């Protein structure tokens, strides 16, 4: 399974998550509106390696970058909003990526929709 398919499987199992291209790359949205994950399978700008960007809860970006600066980075455009960049070219831990995507979903989803994750 390639990177795009794996990420699609993770994100689209979340309640009312949708996918559509954004800036030429796969992106995942809550109810088709609020973006929570964006994939750059061929890299983007100065990051010429496969990676994703995802929303992070408050303080999450700093914590992840401090714990793993070889895997995490502050992405352009959305980094100032606390989003995190995740390298996918260094044997990614897909369980961890699934957790990051779920956290991203919870960060942008309405509370009632995020609560469905706990009910399932």
C-alpha positions as CSV (number, residue, x, y, z in Angstrom):
1,X,0.0,0.0,0.0
2,X,1.5,3.4,-0.9
3,X,1.6,6.4,1.3
4,X,-1.4,8.1,-0.2
5,X,-3.6,5.0,0.2
6,X,-2.4,4.5,3.8
7,X,-3.2,8.0,4.8
8,X,-6.5,7.9,3.0
9,X,-7.4,4.7,4.9
10,X,-6.5,6.5,8.2
11,X,-8.3,9.8,7.6
12,X,-11.5,8.6,5.8
13,X,-12.4,6.3,8.7
14,X,-13.0,9.4,10.8
15,X,-16.6,10.5,11.1
16,X,-17.7,12.8,8.2
17,X,-14.1,13.1,6.9
18,X,-13.8,13.9,3.2
19,X,-11.0,14.1,0.7
20,X,-10.3,16.5,-2.1
21,X,-7.3,18.0,-3.8
22,X,-5.9,21.2,-2.3
23,X,-3.0,22.9,-4.1
24,X,-2.6,19.8,-6.2
25,X,-2.2,17.4,-3.3
26,X,-4.5,15.1,-1.3
27,X,-6.1,16.9,1.6
28,X,-8.6,15.8,4.2
29,X,-11.5,17.8,5.6
30,X,-14.1,17.7,8.3
31,X,-17.6,17.8,6.7
32,X,-15.9,19.0,3.5
33,X,-15.0,22.4,5.1
34,X,-12.2,22.5,7.7
35,X,-8.9,20.9,6.7
36,X,-7.1,18.7,9.2
37,X,-4.5,16.9,7.1
38,X,-2.6,17.6,3.9
39,X,-0.3,15.2,2.1
40,X,2.8,16.2,0.1
41,X,3.8,12.8,-1.4
42,X,6.6,14.4,-3.6
43,X,7.6,17.1,-1.2
44,X,6.7,20.8,-1.2
45,X,8.9,23.9,-1.4
46,X,12.1,23.5,0.7
47,X,11.0,20.1,2.0
48,X,11.8,17.9,-0.9
49,X,10.8,14.7,0.8
50,X,7.4,13.0,1.3
51,X,5.6,14.5,4.3
52,X,2.2,15.6,5.7
53,X,0.9,18.6,7.5
54,X,-1.7,18.2,10.2
55,X,-3.5,20.4,12.7
56,X,-2.2,19.9,16.3
57,X,-3.7,20.7,19.7
58,X,-2.3,23.7,21.5
59,X,1.4,23.0,22.5
60,X,1.5,19.9,20.3
61,X,3.8,21.4,17.6
62,X,6.5,22.5,20.1
63,X,6.3,19.2,22.0
64,X,6.7,17.0,18.9
65,X,9.5,19.1,17.3
66,X,11.4,19.1,20.6
67,X,11.0,15.3,21.0
68,X,11.8,14.4,17.4
69,X,13.4,17.2,15.3
70,X,14.5,14.6,12.7
71,X,10.8,13.6,12.1
72,X,8.8,16.7,12.8
73,X,9.0,20.3,11.6
74,X,7.1,23.6,11.5
75,X,5.5,23.7,8.1
76,X,5.2,26.9,6.0
77,X,1.8,28.7,5.7
78,X,0.1,26.8,8.5
79,X,2.9,26.4,11.1
80,X,2.1,29.7,12.7
81,X,-1.4,28.2,13.5
82,X,0.3,25.3,15.4
83,X,0.2,22.7,12.6
84,X,3.0,20.1,12.5
85,X,4.9,18.7,9.6
86,X,5.7,15.0,9.6
87,X,8.4,13.4,7.5
88,X,7.3,10.2,5.7
89,X,10.6,9.2,4.2
90,X,12.2,7.7,7.3
91,X,10.3,4.5,8.0
92,X,7.2,6.2,9.4
93,X,5.4,4.7,12.4
94,X,1.8,4.4,10.9
95,X,0.3,3.9,14.3
96,X,1.7,7.2,15.5
97,X,0.6,8.9,12.3
98,X,-2.9,7.5,12.8
99,X,-2.9,9.1,16.3
100,X,-1.6,12.4,14.9
101,X,-4.4,12.4,12.3
102,X,-7.0,11.7,14.9
103,X,-5.7,14.5,17.1
104,X,-5.8,16.8,14.1
105,X,-9.4,15.8,13.4
106,X,-10.3,16.5,17.1
107,X,-8.5,19.8,16.9
108,X,-10.7,21.2,14.0
109,X,-13.9,19.2,14.3
110,X,-17.0,20.4,16.1
111,X,-17.1,18.9,19.7
112,X,-20.2,16.8,18.9
113,X,-18.5,15.2,15.9
114,X,-15.2,14.6,17.8
115,X,-17.2,13.0,20.6
116,X,-18.3,10.3,18.1
117,X,-14.8,9.0,18.1
118,X,-15.2,8.1,21.7
119,X,-18.6,6.5,21.2
120,X,-17.5,4.2,18.3
